[in-house]
Structures are given as structure tokens and as C-alpha cells.
Amino acid sequence: MSVLLHSRFPMRTALLTLAAAASLAAQTADIPAFSNGARILFQGDSITDMNRGRTADPNHILGHSYAFLIAARYGSAFPERHLTFLNRGVSGNTVADLIGRWQSDTLALKPDVLSILIGINDLGRGVSAADFERQYDQLLADTVKALPDVRLVLGEPFALRVGQFTDDQWAERLAELRKRQATVARLAARYHAALVRYQKAFDAACERAPADYWIWDGIHPTYSGQQIVADEWLRTVAQAFWRL
């Protein structure tokens, strides 16, 4: 009996793997954003950076963030499409920092899909909600002017009440965070971008495990949390670009 069971498990695993691959292919086969030769660029702060390499070393170039997880999934599912995934996230960045390096780290790379996750450092450094929106708006206006065909994906900043956010100021910080999330939603509508609502995804995840299982310090996701980011990004992008 043990030999029979042992012989069945590899076949079952293989069938499940093929079924998952087929499901992914069916969901994304016609998404314009992932057409042959598409360049997908991830921009942001440390949540995107995640110790990415600064050389051409393919083992480290994408770091260990959601960008790596997304690239691994799509790269393995569609090798014939020759997709290029790029990560230019820089730890500690604010929108103002993005503006300072935008020409070389974004516009010059000519992405077909540009994903931006920014805002938590603006909040932490006291950048007002009004200034955050003004700067971000100008950044996006300059981007679509230079790259009129780019598909934008805007991720809202997020946090959980754990680590540095367990103090008595949590309610105030959350209120300020909500303002910046609302800003990103407005900008996504204005620039016809896919809006990734990460906060809702993490709040739902906390019904399955404690907050520090997903985000260890209130800001930076664990490896499990990075998978939440990747899954929500993929779900949102598939739905948004399917309609285009």
C-alpha cells in the first residue's frame, strides 16, 4: 500500500501544478500589459527595494520583494513572451526622492507597465498630505507626457498596528495614512491607473494570523506579507487590464 501511495503523490502534484499553470495562463493570456516583449518596472521605497542588487547579477537584481515574486510567477508561466522585469525601488524614498531620480530610473527605461508604491516615508517625515498629492500629481503628469502609452499601477501605502505603530499615536497616524491612501485613489482615477488596495488585503490577512506575521515592524512586510502584496497586485492588474 505504501508503494502505491508513494507512486500516486508525484502524479497528483504534477497535475495540480499543471492545473495552476493553466489557470494562470487562462486568466492572463490576453492582458495587453503582458504582451510579447513588455517591460514591467517597479518603483518605490524599501518595500519594493528589499535589498535588490545594483549589478546585473540575475540572482539578486530584483531583491526579495513582491517584484521578485511577480517576476518569478510570470517569467516561469510565459517564457515565450520575453518579459523584462525591473526593480528600481530605493529604501527611504519619498515622492520628492522619486522626482530627483525619475529621468534616469524610470523615463529612460521606457517601461510598458510602471508600478509605483510610495507614501509611507512621506508620512513618516512629516510631508503634508497636500504636498504629497501635489508632488505625486506632478510626477505622474510628467510621466504620461513622456510615456503616453505606459500603463500605470498605483499601490496605496499601508501599515498595521504592530512594531513602531503600537503606541498611543496609532489613531492619529492611521488617520493621516488614510488621507494619503485617498490621494493615491484620486490619482489612480485621474491617470486611469490600476489601484492596488493593499490595506484592505492586509486587514483581511490579519483575520487569519496576527499582524506581526505579515508586517514585522508596522511598515515592512515579512516574506508572507510580500506574498500578500504580490497576490493583490496580480489580482488587481489582471482585472484592470483585462478590460482595456
C-alpha positions as CSV (number, residue, x, y, z in Angstrom):
1,M,0.0,0.0,0.0
2,S,2.8,2.5,0.9
3,V,4.4,1.9,-2.5
4,L,1.1,2.6,-4.3
5,L,0.5,5.8,-2.4
6,H,4.1,6.9,-3.0
7,S,3.6,6.4,-6.7
8,R,0.4,8.4,-6.8
9,F,1.6,11.5,-5.0
10,P,4.1,12.7,-7.7
11,M,1.4,12.4,-10.3
12,R,-1.1,14.3,-8.2
13,T,1.4,17.0,-7.6
14,A,2.2,17.3,-11.2
15,L,-1.4,17.5,-12.2
16,L,-2.0,20.3,-9.6
17,T,1.0,22.2,-10.9
18,L,-0.3,21.9,-14.5
19,A,-3.8,23.0,-13.4
20,A,-2.4,26.0,-11.6
21,A,-0.3,27.0,-14.7
22,A,-3.3,26.5,-17.0
23,S,-5.4,28.7,-14.7
24,L,-2.9,31.5,-14.7
25,A,-2.5,31.3,-18.4
26,A,-6.3,31.5,-18.9
27,Q,-6.5,34.5,-16.6
28,T,-3.7,36.5,-18.2
29,A,-3.4,35.3,-21.8
30,D,-5.0,38.3,-23.4
31,I,-3.8,41.1,-21.0
32,P,-2.2,43.8,-23.1
33,A,0.2,44.7,-20.3
34,F,2.0,41.4,-20.6
35,S,2.3,41.2,-24.3
36,N,5.4,39.9,-26.0
37,G,8.5,42.0,-25.1
38,A,6.7,44.0,-22.4
39,R,8.9,45.9,-19.8
40,I,7.5,46.0,-16.3
41,L,9.1,48.4,-13.9
42,F,8.6,48.5,-10.1
43,Q,9.3,51.8,-8.3
44,G,9.1,52.8,-4.7
45,D,10.8,52.7,-1.4
46,S,12.2,49.9,0.8
47,I,9.1,47.7,0.5
48,T,10.0,47.5,-3.2
49,D,13.8,47.7,-2.9
50,M,14.2,44.8,-0.5
51,N,17.9,44.6,-0.8
52,R,17.9,44.4,-4.6
53,G,21.2,44.1,-6.4
54,R,22.8,47.1,-8.0
55,T,24.6,45.0,-10.6
56,A,23.4,42.7,-13.5
57,D,23.7,39.6,-11.3
58,P,20.4,37.8,-12.1
59,N,20.3,36.1,-8.7
60,H,19.9,39.3,-6.8
61,I,18.8,42.0,-9.3
62,L,15.2,42.1,-8.2
63,G,15.7,41.7,-4.5
64,H,13.3,39.7,-2.4
65,S,10.2,41.8,-2.6
66,Y,6.8,41.3,-4.3
67,A,8.6,42.4,-7.5
68,F,10.6,39.2,-7.4
69,L,7.6,37.1,-6.6
70,I,5.6,38.6,-9.5
71,A,8.6,38.2,-11.9
72,A,9.1,34.6,-10.9
73,R,5.5,33.7,-11.5
74,Y,5.0,35.4,-14.8
75,G,8.5,34.6,-16.1
76,S,8.0,30.9,-15.5
77,A,4.5,30.9,-16.9
78,F,5.2,32.8,-20.1
79,P,8.9,32.4,-21.1
80,E,7.9,32.8,-24.8
81,R,6.8,36.4,-24.1
82,H,10.3,37.6,-23.2
83,L,9.0,39.8,-20.4
84,T,11.5,42.1,-18.7
85,F,11.0,42.9,-15.0
86,L,12.9,45.8,-13.5
87,N,13.1,47.0,-9.9
88,R,14.3,50.5,-9.1
89,G,12.9,50.8,-5.6
90,V,15.2,52.7,-3.2
91,S,14.9,52.4,0.6
92,G,13.8,55.5,2.4
93,N,12.5,57.3,-0.7
94,T,9.7,59.8,-0.7
95,V,7.9,61.2,-3.7
96,A,10.4,64.0,-3.8
97,D,13.2,61.5,-3.9
98,L,11.5,59.7,-6.9
99,I,11.3,63.1,-8.7
100,G,15.0,63.6,-8.2
101,R,15.9,60.3,-10.0
102,W,12.9,59.9,-12.3
103,Q,14.6,60.6,-15.6
104,S,17.3,58.0,-15.2
105,D,15.5,55.4,-13.1
106,T,12.1,55.5,-14.9
107,L,11.7,57.5,-18.1
108,A,14.9,56.4,-19.6
109,L,14.0,52.8,-19.1
110,K,10.8,53.2,-21.2
111,P,8.6,50.8,-19.3
112,D,5.3,49.5,-20.7
113,V,4.0,48.9,-17.2
114,L,5.0,51.2,-14.4
115,S,4.1,50.2,-10.8
116,I,4.6,52.7,-8.0
117,L,4.3,52.1,-4.3
118,I,5.2,55.2,-2.3
119,G,4.0,57.3,0.6
120,I,4.8,55.8,3.9
121,N,8.1,57.7,4.2
122,D,6.4,60.9,3.2
123,L,4.1,60.4,6.2
124,G,6.9,59.5,8.5
125,R,8.9,62.6,7.6
126,G,6.1,64.9,8.0
127,V,5.3,65.7,4.4
128,S,1.8,67.1,4.5
129,A,-1.0,65.3,2.7
130,A,-1.4,68.4,0.4
131,D,2.3,68.4,-0.6
132,F,2.3,64.6,-1.1
133,E,-0.6,64.9,-3.5
134,R,0.9,67.9,-5.3
135,Q,4.2,66.3,-5.9
136,Y,2.8,62.9,-6.8
137,D,0.4,64.5,-9.2
138,Q,3.2,66.4,-11.0
139,L,5.3,63.2,-11.1
140,L,2.5,61.3,-12.9
141,A,1.7,64.2,-15.2
142,D,5.4,64.3,-16.3
143,T,5.4,60.5,-16.7
144,V,2.4,60.3,-19.0
145,K,3.7,63.2,-21.0
146,A,7.0,61.4,-21.6
147,L,5.5,57.9,-21.9
148,P,1.9,58.4,-23.2
149,D,1.3,54.7,-23.7
150,V,2.5,53.5,-20.3
151,R,0.1,51.5,-18.1
152,L,0.2,52.7,-14.6
153,V,-0.3,50.7,-11.4
154,L,-0.5,52.7,-8.2
155,G,-0.3,51.0,-4.9
156,E,-1.6,52.7,-1.8
157,P,0.7,53.0,1.2
158,F,-0.2,50.7,4.1
159,A,0.6,49.9,7.7
160,L,-0.5,47.6,10.5
161,R,-0.7,48.3,14.3
162,V,2.5,46.5,15.2
163,G,6.1,47.4,15.9
164,Q,6.5,51.1,15.9
165,F,2.8,51.6,15.4
166,T,1.6,50.2,18.7
167,D,1.8,53.4,20.7
168,D,-0.9,55.8,21.6
169,Q,-0.5,57.8,18.4
170,W,-1.8,55.0,16.2
171,A,-5.2,56.5,15.7
172,E,-3.7,59.8,14.5
173,R,-1.2,58.1,12.3
174,L,-3.9,55.9,10.8
175,A,-6.0,59.0,10.0
176,E,-3.0,60.6,8.2
177,L,-2.3,57.3,6.4
178,R,-6.0,57.2,5.2
179,K,-5.5,60.7,3.7
180,R,-2.6,59.5,1.6
181,Q,-4.5,56.4,0.6
182,A,-7.3,58.6,-0.6
183,T,-4.8,60.7,-2.5
184,V,-3.5,57.6,-4.4
185,A,-7.1,56.6,-5.2
186,R,-7.8,60.0,-6.7
187,L,-4.6,60.0,-8.7
188,A,-5.3,56.5,-9.9
189,A,-8.7,57.7,-11.2
190,R,-7.2,60.8,-12.7
191,Y,-4.5,58.9,-14.6
192,H,-6.5,55.8,-15.5
193,A,-4.2,53.6,-13.4
194,A,-4.9,50.3,-11.7
195,L,-5.3,51.0,-8.0
196,V,-4.0,48.3,-5.6
197,R,-5.7,48.5,-2.3
198,Y,-3.1,46.9,-0.1
199,Q,-4.6,48.0,3.3
200,K,-7.7,46.0,2.7
201,A,-5.7,42.9,1.8
202,F,-3.6,43.2,4.9
203,D,-6.6,43.9,7.2
204,A,-8.2,40.7,5.8
205,A,-5.0,38.8,6.3
206,C,-5.0,39.7,9.9
207,E,-8.1,37.7,10.3
208,R,-6.0,34.6,9.6
209,A,-2.8,35.4,11.5
210,P,-1.5,38.2,13.8
211,A,-0.3,41.5,12.3
212,D,3.3,40.7,13.0
213,Y,3.1,37.6,10.9
214,W,2.5,39.8,7.9
215,I,4.3,43.0,8.7
216,W,7.0,42.8,11.4
217,D,7.5,46.5,12.2
218,G,4.3,48.1,11.1
219,I,5.7,49.0,7.6
220,H,7.9,46.3,6.1
221,P,6.2,43.0,5.1
222,T,7.7,39.7,6.1
223,Y,8.1,37.1,3.3
224,S,4.5,36.1,3.9
225,G,3.4,39.7,3.7
226,Q,5.3,40.2,0.5
227,Q,3.2,37.4,-1.0
228,I,0.1,39.3,0.1
229,V,1.4,42.3,-1.8
230,A,2.2,40.2,-4.9
231,D,-1.1,38.4,-4.9
232,E,-3.1,41.7,-4.6
233,W,-1.0,43.3,-7.3
234,L,-1.6,40.4,-9.7
235,R,-5.3,40.2,-8.9
236,T,-5.8,44.0,-9.4
237,V,-3.7,44.2,-12.6
238,A,-5.4,41.2,-14.1
239,Q,-8.9,42.8,-13.5
240,A,-7.9,46.3,-14.6
241,F,-6.0,45.5,-17.8
242,W,-8.4,42.7,-18.8
243,R,-11.0,45.5,-19.5
244,L,-8.7,47.5,-21.7
